[in-house]
Amino acid sequence: QVQLVESGGGLVQAGGSLGLSCAASGSTVSTNVMGWYRQAPGKQRELVADITSGRTRYADSVKGRFTISRDNAKNTVYLQMNSLKPEDTAVYYCNYHSIWTRSDYWGQGTQVTVSS
């Protein structure tokens, strides 16, 4: 089992910045993918960004504004969100995917609200 604890989120005006963190604990493995997903009311959950040992992937809507990073020693993934827009408003979920076991684990979600 893997436990994910998210922190960050909150209310910010358009153009502002927020940083999210997600720490993994438990039966973690080195071969994993960690990422961030978001879900707005009435919409499907979508990938925001994810990261492996050496690769990153971003949704087109956040490229150039968001940066994902990880600290393997701390089993922590970060999402720095700059130039936030109202359409970024959603609940953001941390995801941990074990390549070895093909198992997924999710954080509790944190609300990000961007006011216009």
C-alpha positions, 0 to 999 in steps of 0.5 A: 500500500502507498499513502499520498498526502497532498498539501498546498492549494487555495484561493488565488487571483488570476495571474498568481501562483500556487505550489502543490506537494505530494508525499508518498509513503508506504510500499513505494518502489523506484519504478513509478510514475507520479503525476497530478490530475484535476477535475472541475465540477461536471468535467472528466478528470484530466492529466495535468502533468506527470513525471518519471525518473527522467521524463515529464509530460504536460497537458497542452493547456498548462505548458509553459505555466506549470512545472512538475518536479520530484525529489526521489529521496523524499518520495515527493512530487511537486507542481508549481503553477504560475500565471494561473487562470480561472479555468485552472480552478479544480480539485487537484489529485496526486497520483502514484503509479507503480510500473512493477505492480501496475497499481494506482494510488490517489491523494485526497485532493486539494482545491485550487480556486482562481478568481477572475 
